Amino acid sequence: MARAHRFGSAIVIVMAFLLAQAVHAGVLATVTITGATKDCFMRNMITVGGVNVSAFQVSVARPIIAQLDTMASFTGFATHDTLAFNKYDAMESRLQSLILKTNALSRKTSAPDGSFTMTFAPIDSVLVIGFADREDEMYYFGYKYLSGRASTAFVLDMSGGACDPQTARE
């Protein structure tokens, strides 16, 4: 009986040691990203609530990144393609499907004031992407790449660069 008690005590000591090492090494540490979804209205930055925001490890989000690249290089509107809207609608539907099906680090919906907070284990780099269905804006999404090693705060620009968050009036 004493032998079993010593064995159990030894296991507890080893587990406590391993837990202390993990905490010291940052294995159990978390990264918190605090964001605000904002848009541009008459050259003023405004907050936007109800945006579906997801954070992905970049290495896992390759299909999403490929779809974003495809959408960025789409020239249908510039060439006056009569099917441009249909083609771009299909691309955005695929983007939203990829966002919803890909394993995310975190998913949130921005609050009415545009704020959201996500917490996850540290990783190299993160793709944060948000989208919302707006009846007055057909293609409403924004994304940003961030370091996943340290906590940070940022603006998720839903205007597609129409209003520079650094120079716009708040």
PyMOL commands that set and color helices and strands:
alter all, ss='L'
color gray80, all
select helices_A, chain A and resi 2-25+62-72+84-101
alter helices_A, ss='H'
color red, helices_A
select strands_A, chain A and resi 31-41+44-47+52-57+106-109+115-120+125-131+141-147+152-157
alter strands_A, ss='S'
color yellow, strands_A
deselect
rebuild
show_as cartoon
